[in-house]
């Protein structure tokens, strides 16, 4: 199957007893987005095929067992949701071959029953950066999405670029500022950024949802941009601004040994440019009228196919599994440069990843089912 073909929905139905642990929340700044995503997935998952166990991770890292209504997901003064500590504590399986989930309530330890697969909807550090995936591998549990290395490399934009460049995939030119280098080596870094050219983007190396990103047009803005990025990560990436169209592409892992699959490419238009100089956090999640998705993107057919091909190549180069979204720039001459990969993209019904698959022929509910089935079909542990 080529990247241009629409993926089939799995024809085989899981047994009704298949139990899915939907995991969300987490310690990163993307905690609220994870909660919104989880509510969407819980509403879309096929209850005739799967029994759901909702588990939330509080902002302090406590795993709590939740009811299906998510009554312990509360709305804060900022209008954003978060997981409340309800006094329970979830314990994962501690031995290979045991997939029994337990919960501590007060002085009592109770069995919640077995878990067949985990759907981790945790964005950002301590969620999609390989740490959670390593924990699930240690617990010998099946889970949706890429494994440890792909998650870690995909999350760290510096190492992502190293891997992709090593596979002859074009990436945007960049400078990495390691923890502790700023301001000790400020002059060298300013000179390196001048070599890149302006405008430039200063971003946390290991954050998502456009958190901590600044667009700068000169060296006088670098101090403020670095301070903003450092609020989210001690490691910072500075990239040259690319004159091109930003095109996104959703990728699904292959089924039954088949190749990875790409959706139609999509293009985001930020309409309120006065408030959003680029596709930032507010435009993505808080200002629904600021952006519009064009999918399939208005591209020549050959360019659209090359976008899909490079998205699949990026997915495969990092050894991804399950799902990822690849963001690229299409330049005026038709060449393509990869900007980044997101190994656990936003997954609400209005997020770009499911919307692109919907335009390609796979509904939100069908996409959730396909991801669960892909996770169940692959072995746990080393693969």
SULMOSUL-V790755 format. One record per residue. N is the residue number from 1. PHI is phi in radians with two decimals (NA if undefined). BURIAL is + if it has 9 or more other ideal C-beta (glycine too) atoms within 8 Angstrom, else -. Layout:
n->[N,N]
phi->[PHI,PHI]
burial->[BURIAL,BURIAL]
This chain:
n->[1,2,3,4,5,6,7,8,9,10,11,12,13,14,15,16,17,18,19,20,21,22,23,24,25,26,27,28,29,30,31,32,33,34,35,36,37,38,39,40,41,42,43,44,45,46,47,48,49,50,51,52,53,54,55,56,57,58,59,60,61,62,63,64,65,66,67,68,69,70,71,72,73,74,75,76,77,78,79,80,81,82,83,84,85,86,87,88,89,90,91,92,93,94,95,96,97,98,99,100,101,102,103,104,105,106,107,108,109,110,111,112,113,114,115,116,117,118,119,120,121,122,123,124,125,126,127,128,129,130,131,132,133,134,135,136,137,138,139,140,141,142,143,144,145,146,147,148,149,150,151,152,153,154,155,156,157,158,159,160,161,162,163,164,165,166,167,168,169,170,171,172,173,174,175,176,177,178,179,180,181,182,183,184,185,186,187,188,189,190,191,192,193,194,195,196,197,198,199,200,201,202,203,204,205,206,207,208,209,210,211,212,213,214,215,216,217,218,219,220,221,222,223,224,225,226,227,228,229,230,231,232,233,234,235,236,237,238,239,240,241,242,243,244,245,246,247,248,249,250,251,252,253,254,255,256,257,258,259,260,261,262,263,264,265,266,267,268,269,270,271,272,273,274,275,276,277,278,279,280,281,282,283,284,285,286,287,288,289,290,291,292,293,294,295,296,297,298,299,300,301,302,303,304,305,306,307,308,309,310,311,312,313,314,315,316,317,318,319,320,321,322,323,324,325,326,327,328,329,330,331,332,333,334,335,336,337,338,339,340,341,342,343,344,345,346,347,348,349,350,351,352,353,354,355,356,357,358,359,360,361,362,363,364,365,366,367,368,369,370,371,372,373,374,375,376,377,378,379,380,381,382,383]
phi->[NA,-1.44,-1.10,-1.45,-1.51,-1.33,-1.27,-1.33,-1.35,-0.97,-1.38,-1.64,-1.66,-1.26,-1.13,-0.99,-1.43,-1.03,-1.94,-1.96,-1.54,-1.61,-1.92,-2.72,1.71,1.86,-1.59,-1.48,-1.18,-1.62,-0.89,-1.10,-1.13,-1.08,-1.12,-1.12,-1.05,-1.08,-1.05,-1.16,-1.14,-1.08,-1.37,-1.81,-1.14,-1.30,-1.31,-1.39,-1.95,-2.29,-1.74,-1.87,-2.11,-1.38,-2.26,-1.88,-1.92,-1.22,-1.18,-1.74,1.62,-1.47,-1.54,-2.17,-1.46,-2.04,-1.50,-1.15,-1.46,0.98,-1.14,-1.67,-1.70,-1.92,-1.71,-1.48,-1.12,-1.44,1.42,-1.88,-1.45,-2.64,-1.46,-1.55,-1.28,-1.72,1.59,-1.52,-2.56,-1.49,-2.08,-1.32,-0.99,-1.98,-2.57,-1.08,1.49,-1.99,-1.99,-1.49,-1.68,-2.20,-2.39,-1.68,-2.18,1.12,-1.74,-1.86,-1.94,-2.05,-1.49,-1.70,1.69,-1.52,-2.13,-1.62,-2.75,-1.88,-1.90,-1.43,-1.88,-1.77,-1.67,1.40,-0.99,1.13,-2.59,-1.94,-1.81,1.73,-1.18,-1.16,-1.10,-1.13,-1.10,-1.19,-1.13,-1.09,-1.40,1.07,-1.92,-1.22,-2.65,-1.34,1.78,-1.09,-1.45,-1.08,-1.13,-1.05,-1.14,-1.16,-1.21,-1.18,-1.32,-1.59,-1.07,-1.12,-1.24,-1.01,-1.14,-1.09,-1.13,-1.16,-1.05,-1.19,-1.90,1.03,-1.85,-1.10,-2.28,-1.24,-1.04,-2.68,-2.23,-1.78,-1.88,-1.26,-0.93,1.55,-1.36,-1.91,-1.71,-0.99,-2.08,-1.00,-1.09,-1.13,-1.20,-1.04,-1.15,-1.14,-1.18,-1.06,-1.15,-1.13,1.83,-2.01,-1.21,-2.38,-2.01,-1.85,-2.52,-1.02,-1.22,-2.31,-2.29,-2.27,0.97,1.07,-1.25,1.33,-1.65,-2.26,-1.76,-2.10,-2.01,-2.94,-1.15,-1.18,-1.71,-1.21,-1.06,-1.14,-1.16,-1.15,-1.09,-1.16,-1.13,-1.17,-1.13,-1.95,-2.88,-1.25,-1.86,-2.21,-2.00,-2.08,-2.05,-1.20,-1.26,-1.76,-1.49,-3.05,-1.59,-1.51,-2.06,-1.86,-2.56,-1.62,-2.14,-2.03,-1.12,-1.30,-1.95,0.95,1.43,-1.35,-1.27,-1.14,-2.18,-2.05,-1.34,-1.08,-1.15,-2.19,-2.23,-1.69,-1.96,-1.57,-1.41,-1.66,-1.19,-1.17,-1.61,-2.32,-1.23,-2.68,-1.36,-1.65,-1.02,-1.12,-1.14,-1.23,-2.15,-2.01,-2.25,-1.13,-1.57,-1.43,-2.24,-2.38,-1.80,-1.86,-2.57,-1.17,-1.12,-1.35,-2.26,-0.98,-0.96,-1.18,-1.20,-1.04,-1.19,-1.24,-1.08,-1.13,-1.13,-1.23,-1.14,-1.14,-1.08,-1.13,-0.97,-1.26,-1.08,-1.52,1.26,-1.23,-2.39,1.35,-2.56,-2.88,-2.03,-1.92,-1.88,-2.25,-1.90,-1.79,-1.49,-1.04,-1.49,1.55,-1.29,-2.19,-2.20,-1.35,-1.53,-2.89,-2.13,-2.08,-1.45,-2.42,-1.19,-0.90,-2.33,-1.36,-1.03,-1.72,-1.26,-1.21,-1.05,-1.17,-1.17,-1.17,-1.20,-1.10,-1.17,-1.50,2.11,-2.14,-1.22,-1.01,-1.12,-1.12,-1.14,-1.02,-1.09,-1.06,-1.16,-1.11,-1.17,-1.08,-1.17,-1.19,-1.36,-1.63,-1.24,-1.46,1.32,-1.17,-2.69]
burial->[-,-,+,-,-,-,+,-,-,+,-,-,-,+,-,-,-,+,+,+,+,+,+,+,+,+,+,+,-,+,+,+,+,+,+,+,+,+,+,+,+,+,-,+,+,-,-,-,+,+,+,+,+,+,+,+,+,+,+,-,-,-,-,+,+,+,-,-,-,+,-,+,+,-,-,-,-,-,-,-,+,+,+,+,-,-,-,+,-,+,+,+,+,-,-,-,-,-,+,+,+,+,+,+,-,-,-,-,-,-,-,+,-,-,+,+,+,+,+,+,+,+,+,+,+,+,+,+,+,+,+,+,+,+,+,+,+,-,+,+,+,+,+,+,+,+,+,+,+,+,+,+,+,+,+,+,+,+,+,+,+,-,+,+,+,-,-,-,+,-,+,+,-,+,+,+,+,-,-,-,-,+,-,-,-,-,-,-,+,+,-,+,+,-,-,+,-,+,-,+,+,+,+,+,+,+,+,+,+,+,+,+,+,+,+,+,-,-,-,-,+,+,-,-,+,+,-,+,+,+,-,+,+,-,+,+,+,+,+,+,+,+,-,+,-,+,+,+,+,+,+,+,+,+,+,-,-,-,-,+,+,+,+,+,+,+,+,+,-,+,-,+,-,-,-,+,-,+,+,+,+,+,+,+,+,-,+,-,-,+,+,-,+,+,+,+,+,-,+,-,-,-,+,+,+,+,+,+,+,+,+,+,+,+,+,+,+,+,+,+,+,+,+,+,+,+,+,+,+,+,+,-,-,+,-,+,+,+,+,-,+,+,+,+,+,+,+,+,-,-,+,+,+,+,+,+,+,+,+,+,-,+,-,+,+,+,+,+,+,+,+,+,+,+,+,+,-,+,-,-,-,-,-]
